[in-house]
Amino acid sequence: MTPAPVQLVLGEEELLVERVVDDVLAQARAADPAAELRRYKASELSPSELADALSPSLFAEARVIVLQAAHEVGKDLADAVVRQAADPAEGIVLVVLHSGGARNKAMADALRRGGATVTTCEKVTRHEQRVDFVRSEVRRVGGKISPDAVPVLIEAVGSDLRELAAATGQLVADTGGTVDEAAVRRYHRGRAESSGFAVADKVVVGDRAGALEALRWAQVLGVPSVLIADALADAVRTLAKVGAAGRGDPNRLAQSLGMPPWKIRKAQQQVRNWHPDGLAEAFAAAAEVNADVKGASAEPDYALERAVLRIVAARGRR
């Protein structure tokens, strides 16, 4: 499949942008294995240099020309990009990378109107977007992932898409294609905070067996007791803050509550099953276990188990 001669890539998510460039180059080389990739910082080119880069060579070699940060160019070069894109030479593919913002938007709009193939690579900033990315990444490499494994993987690896992509690919390869929560925990046992939050997630939804299992996982993996206790306290505080704020739009509440919308949305669903008296009891249990793991108790593991059971029981209090 030969790529369209003009490609407009809008957005600043580097991994996704690079994948578009790689895909275009792969298509060009499928048509002509000798196709060459040339990259230019757009703002450093003059109109004549751009014309030279896009001119057909004597031997008609195929080329993929990538203009990086095209939104930074001046008016003369912006006009030249639009002019050159209107009449591309055979065998040459022009890939224009633009931030997608207001700067030089007229140039991007003109390329779009001129028939450029447009790909959007907006920054992935929300938890829901990362969930979608992980799921699509698993499908891309031919695997399957269970719903409960996705948030655990994100918490274990973090928000960087390159790290998430690498971790996802490794998990799919090492598990034979099917990734579940146990596999994620096994391969990312070094992420202590993830295990602490996993315990807290089970506790606040009243999953007694799941909470105890997650706690034992964390203890076997050597997660410091302080981190688990902190995760329990954070979960209870989040429920209390979100519950007090009411049922407002998570996006509007994010600034006043000081937490991301996805976390507010999740807590809004969880807090519906909590009574104020139960939250008060959970607060007391979280405070007590924090003191226990910091020296008040000689047996922090037992203190954590007692706190988990106490908070789970508090959820059902009316």
C-alpha positions in Angstrom: 0.0 0.0 0.0 1.5 3.3 -1.1 1.1 6.1 1.5 -0.7 9.3 0.6 1.8 11.9 -0.7 0.9 14.5 2.1 0.5 13.5 5.7 -0.5 15.9 8.4 0.1 14.7 12.0 -1.6 16.9 14.7 -0.6 16.6 18.3 2.3 16.2 20.7 2.2 12.7 22.0 5.7 11.7 20.9 5.2 7.9 20.9 2.1 8.1 18.7 3.7 10.7 16.4 6.7 8.5 15.9 4.5 5.5 15.2 2.7 7.4 12.4 6.1 8.3 10.9 7.2 4.7 11.2 4.0 3.4 9.5 4.3 5.9 6.6 8.0 4.9 6.1 7.0 1.2 6.2 4.3 1.8 3.6 6.8 3.7 1.4 9.4 1.0 1.7 6.8 -1.7 0.9 6.4 0.1 -2.5 10.1 0.9 -2.8 12.6 -0.8 -0.5 15.1 1.9 -1.1 12.9 4.7 0.1 14.9 7.1 2.3 13.8 8.9 5.4 14.9 12.6 5.9 14.0 14.7 8.9 14.1 18.5 9.1 13.4 20.9 11.8 10.9 23.0 9.9 11.9 26.4 11.4 15.5 25.9 10.2 14.5 25.5 6.5 14.2 28.3 4.0 11.5 28.1 1.2 14.2 27.2 -1.3 15.7 24.5 0.9 12.2 23.0 1.3 11.8 23.0 -2.5 15.1 21.2 -2.9 14.1 18.6 -0.3 10.9 17.9 -2.1 12.2 18.0 -5.7 12.4 14.7 -7.6 16.0 13.5 -8.0 17.6 12.4 -11.3 17.1 8.8 -10.5 13.6 9.2 -8.9 14.5 7.8 -5.5 11.6 7.5 -3.1 11.8 9.7 -0.1 9.8 10.4 3.1 10.4 14.0 4.2 9.4 14.8 7.8 9.0 18.4 8.8 9.3 18.5 12.6 7.6 21.3 14.7 5.9 22.8 11.6 3.8 25.0 13.8 7.0 27.1 14.6 7.6 28.2 11.0 7.3 31.8 9.8 4.8 33.0 7.2 7.0 32.5 4.2 7.8 28.9 4.9 4.2 28.2 5.9 3.1 29.4 2.5 5.8 27.4 0.9 4.7 24.2 2.7 1.1 24.6 1.5 2.3 25.4 -2.0 4.7 22.4 -2.2 2.0 20.1 -0.8 -0.4 21.1 -3.5 1.8 19.5 -6.2 3.9 16.7 -4.6 6.5 15.0 -6.8 6.0 11.3 -7.6 7.6 9.0 -5.0 8.0 11.7 -2.4 5.9 11.7 0.8 5.7 14.9 2.9 4.9 14.3 6.6 4.1 17.6 8.4 4.3 17.4 12.2 2.2 20.1 13.8 1.3 20.5 17.5 -2.4 20.9 16.8 -2.6 24.2 18.6 -3.6 27.7 17.3 -0.1 28.6 16.1 0.1 28.3 12.3 -3.4 26.7 12.3 -4.1 28.3 9.0 -1.3 26.2 7.4 -2.7 23.0 8.9 -6.2 23.9 7.8 -4.9 24.6 4.3 -3.1 21.2 4.2 -6.3 19.5 5.4 -8.4 21.2 2.7 -5.8 20.2 0.1 -6.4 16.5 0.8 -3.7 15.6 3.2 -4.2 12.5 5.3 -4.7 13.7 8.8 -3.8 11.7 12.0 -4.4 13.1 15.4 -1.9 12.3 18.2 -3.1 14.3 21.1 -1.4 14.1 24.5 -2.7 11.3 26.7 -3.5 13.0 30.0 -6.5 11.3 31.5 -6.7 7.9 33.2 -9.4 6.7 30.8 -7.2 7.5 27.9 -4.4 5.5 29.3 -6.8 2.6 29.9 -7.8 2.8 26.2 -4.1 3.0 25.2 -3.2 -0.2 27.2 -6.1 -2.1 25.7 -5.3 -1.1 22.2 -1.7 -1.8 22.7 -2.4 -5.3 23.9 -4.6 -5.8 20.8 -1.8 -4.4 18.6 0.6 -7.0 19.7 -1.9 -9.8 19.5 -2.8 -10.4 23.1 -5.7 -10.1 25.6 -5.9 -8.4 28.9 -8.4 -8.8 31.7 -10.3 -5.7 32.8 -8.9 -5.8 36.4 -5.3 -6.0 35.1 -5.4 -2.7 33.2 -5.5 -0.3 36.2 -3.0 -2.4 38.1 -0.6 -2.2 35.1 -1.0 1.6 34.8 -0.4 2.1 38.6 2.6 -0.2 38.4 4.3 1.3 35.4 3.1 5.0 35.5 1.8 7.4 32.9 4.6 7.4 30.3 3.3 5.8 27.1 6.7 4.5 26.0 7.0 2.6 29.3 3.4 1.4 29.2 3.9 0.1 25.6 7.2 -1.6 26.5 5.7 -3.2 29.6 2.6 -4.3 27.7 4.6 -5.9 24.9 6.8 -7.7 27.4 3.8 -9.0 29.4 2.0 -10.3 26.3 5.2 -12.0 25.1 6.0 -13.6 28.5 2.4 -14.8 29.3 1.7 -16.4 26.0 -0.8 -13.6 25.0 -3.2 -13.5 28.0 -2.5 -11.0 30.7 -4.3 -11.0 34.0 -3.9 -9.2 37.3 -1.7 -11.9 38.8 0.7 -11.6 35.9 1.0 -7.9 36.2 1.8 -8.2 39.9 4.3 -10.9 39.3 6.2 -8.9 36.7 6.0 -5.6 38.4 6.6 -6.6 42.0 9.1 -3.7 42.4 6.4 -1.1 42.3 5.6 -1.0 46.0 3.1 1.8 45.8 1.0 -0.1 43.3 0.5 -3.0 45.7 -0.5 -0.6 48.5 -3.2 1.0 46.3 -4.4 -2.4 45.2 -5.1 -3.3 48.8 -6.9 0.0 49.3 -9.0 -0.4 46.2 -10.3 -3.8 47.4 -11.0 -2.5 50.9 -13.1 0.5 49.9 -15.4 -1.6 47.8 -15.9 -4.1 50.6 -14.1 -7.0 48.9 -13.0 -8.7 52.1 -11.4 -11.8 50.5 -9.8 -9.7 47.7 -8.4 -7.2 50.2 -6.8 -9.9 52.3 -5.3 -11.5 49.2 -3.9 -8.2 47.9 -2.5 -7.5 51.4 -0.7 -10.9 51.5 0.6 -10.3 48.0 2.0 -7.0 49.1 3.6 -8.5 52.2 5.1 -11.4 50.3 6.6 -8.9 47.8 8.1 -6.9 50.6 6.0 -3.8 50.3 6.8 -1.6 53.3 3.9 -1.5 55.8 4.0 2.3 55.9 3.1 2.5 52.1 0.1 0.2 52.6 -1.1 2.1 55.6 -0.7 5.4 53.6 -2.7 4.0 50.7 -5.5 3.0 53.1 -5.5 6.5 54.6 -5.5 8.1 51.1 -8.4 6.0 50.0 -10.6 6.9 53.0 -9.7 10.6 52.8 -10.6 10.6 49.1 -14.0 9.0 49.8 -14.7 11.6 52.5 -13.7 14.6 50.4 -15.6 13.4 47.3 -18.6 12.5 49.4 -18.7 15.9 51.0 -18.5 17.6 47.6 -21.6 15.9 46.3 -22.5 14.7 42.9 -20.9 17.5 40.8 -19.1 17.1 37.5 -15.6 15.5 38.2 -14.0 17.9 35.7 -15.3 20.9 37.6 -14.5 19.5 41.0 -10.9 18.5 40.1 -9.4 21.9 41.0 -11.2 22.5 44.3 -10.6 18.9 45.5 -7.0 18.8 44.2 -7.3 15.4 42.5 -7.7 14.2 38.9 -11.3 13.8 37.4 -10.9 10.1 37.0 -10.1 9.6 40.7 -13.2 11.7 41.6 -15.4 9.8 39.3 -14.2 6.5 40.8 -14.7 7.7 44.3 -18.2 9.0 43.5 -19.2 5.5 42.6 -17.6 4.0 45.7 -18.9 6.4 48.2 -22.5 5.7 47.4 -22.2 2.6 49.5 -20.8 4.3 52.5 -22.7 5.8 55.4 -21.1 8.8 57.3 -20.8 6.7 60.5 -18.9 4.0 58.5 -16.6 6.6 57.1 -15.9 7.9 60.6 -15.0 4.4 61.7 -12.8 3.9 58.7 -11.0 7.2 59.4 -10.3 5.9 63.0 -9.0 2.6 61.7 -6.7 4.3 59.1 -5.3 6.7 61.7 -4.7 3.8 64.2 -2.9 1.6 61.7 -0.7 4.5 60.5 0.5 4.9 64.1 0.9 1.1 64.5 3.1 0.7 61.4 5.3 3.7 62.5 6.2 2.1 65.8 3.1 1.9 68.0 2.7 -1.8 67.4 5.3 -4.6 67.5 3.4 -6.5 64.8 2.7 -4.2 61.8 1.6 -7.1 59.6 -1.1 -8.1 62.0 -2.1 -4.4 62.5 -2.6 -4.0 58.8 -4.8 -7.1 58.6 -6.9 -5.9 61.5 -7.3 -2.5 59.8 -8.3 -4.0 56.5 -11.0 -6.1 58.2 -12.1 -3.1 60.3 -12.5 -0.8 57.3 -14.3 -3.5 55.2 -16.7 -4.0 58.1 -17.2 -0.2 58.4 -18.5 0.0 54.8 -21.6 -2.0 55.8 -22.3 0.2 58.9 -25.6 2.1 58.8 
